[in-house]
Amino acid sequence: ELMGYETLCYALFEQRDLVSAISKRLEEISVAALVRILEFDRVEMILAQDDMGFRTGTLISPDDLREFLLPIHKSMARVARGADRLYLFHCCGKIDAIMEYAIEDVGIDAKHSFEDTIESIIDAKALYGERIALLGGIDVNFLCTSSEQEVRKRVLNTLEQCIPGGGYCLGTGNSVANYIPVDNYLAMLDEGRRFVP
């Protein structure tokens, strides 16, 4: 652990120069690693994972994210695009305050991680679907607490709403956890395979 969350929060007020130096060094390391990864022909896209929010907002201020964290992603997205690869952005939490910046300035090609209590995939498709691809959207909590029939109905509705215009890939709203009922997960996949637009 380089700097825990609590230490970061203090440093953003008391040692911004340190946060800036760490950010710049992380950018150097991340870009160098990405350049090496992109030497492999089999790598067709980059999935960057960086949770920046929680249920009600960003973990640190949107301005601080734009100053210290998103420039790292911008550099990595530029390198990925320069190698003709897509840059997929996995980010949990309520990040609407930085989404336009992530799309327009950072240059993400796609976003993953959607939770119903924050933003449904259908709402995200309406907001961003013309500019980036969207992945997932079947809420993990819903998969855990619903019947198989409810899952099938929800998946069908999601596909009907999100497939038109392209840029949507069915999947869970977050990581597939081992506590998701297997029948519900398989029902989601089955509806996706059977769907005909």
Buried (B, 14 or more C-beta within 10 A) or exposed (E): EEBEEEEBBEBBEEBEEBBEEBBEEBBEEBBEEBEEBBEEEEEEEBEBEEEBBEEEBBBBEBEBBBBBBBBBBBBBBBBBBEBEBBBBBBBBBBBBBBBEBBBEBBBBBBBBBBBBEBBBBBBBBEBBBEEBBBBBBBBBEBBEEBEBEBBBBBBBEBBEBBBEEEBBBBBBBBBEEEEBBEEBBEBBEBBBEEBEE
